[in-house]
Amino acid sequence: MSTSTSTTVDAQWVAERRAAGADLLILDVRTPAEFESSHIEGSYNVPLDTLKEHRADIARHLDTDVVLVCRSGARAEQADASLSAAGTENLHVLRGGMGAWESSGQRVVRGAQRWELERQVRLVAGGIVLGSILTSTVLPAAKWVAGGIGAGLTFAALSNTCAMGMMLSTLPYNRVQGSDPEQLLAQLTGR
């Protein structure tokens, strides 16, 4: 397994390269629903789970500089590790993700607004913790559910992964048309 040789770049670097006409491919690894809500003009949506599953096929079509984007940078780093392991060397991770892109004043394409995956995780985790604490007033063992969620969130922070987020990303709310791997490969080869 190869180690990542990518660089972290900021929004200004990407914007300047694009303005100069550089051949730059932007892959947004958020869920299709997040991508539909807002994305960088001209970017391609390659959800992280799809990228990981089809990384060898995708890597064969990445013959130019690639910028990996997500909401904050964590999923883009996972995509970087996956594509690096498949032999891709021309990778860049957008530091701060879409938040940094927007706050730097760069153009964003907006569509149907949906909650970001991280916000969904906070809602579900908070709801479970609150519900289990309230239930523990009647059924004391319910407090362990809150403890389990706390342990899961701690592990998610330490490992920079999120099992709850991965599960939520499979819900119909987070699935919109556009995450078909064959269609993605056709887009990459026909760009």
CORVENTA-V947533 format. One line per field, one symbol per residue. psi: psi as a letter, one per 40 degrees, with the letter a starting at -180 (. if undefined). A space follows every 10 residues. Layout:
psi->???
This chain:
psi->hiiheiihii ddddddddde eighhhhhei iddddddiih heihhgiddd dddfdddddd egeihhhhia dedddddddd dddddeehef ihhhheaddd ddeeeihhhi ahhihidddd dddddddddd dddddeddgd eedddddddd ddddddddef ihddddddee iddehiiefh ddddddddde .
